[in-house]
Amino acid sequence: MKIYKFSKEQGEKVEKYQSHLATYVKMAQANEAATIGCMYIDGEGTVGHHPAPIPQLFIVVEGEGWVTGGDQKRVSIKRGEAALWGKGEWHTSGSETGMTAIVIQSEVYTLKHLWR
């Protein structure tokens, strides 16, 4: 067994897309086009508006914040909820108080539809 650390200190600051106070820790990468990571968005932080390179599932595991799609309309999101963006879909995420999310990017998704 190996213990894997993915605290914010292991991550890298997100500086693209005019992002502010956001840190990303890549957790895994498959041979196919897929990655799994942990995104820390501090209070008042944002990940700027940009297109998803491949479908992206944003799973909030702590805190709360907001997400947008291409229309840039903010939708509240909190722990236990997730946003799914399609390939090429423009999106943004942010938080007034801080939010942590697991981010899974993959060309193939099989998801159970439990949307609110």
PyMOL commands that set and color helices and strands:
alter all, ss='L'
color gray80, all
select helices_A, chain A and resi 8-10+16-18
alter helices_A, ss='H'
color red, helices_A
select strands_A, chain A and resi 12-13+20-29+34-51+56-68+75-78+82-85+90-95+99-106
alter strands_A, ss='S'
color yellow, strands_A
deselect
rebuild
show_as cartoon
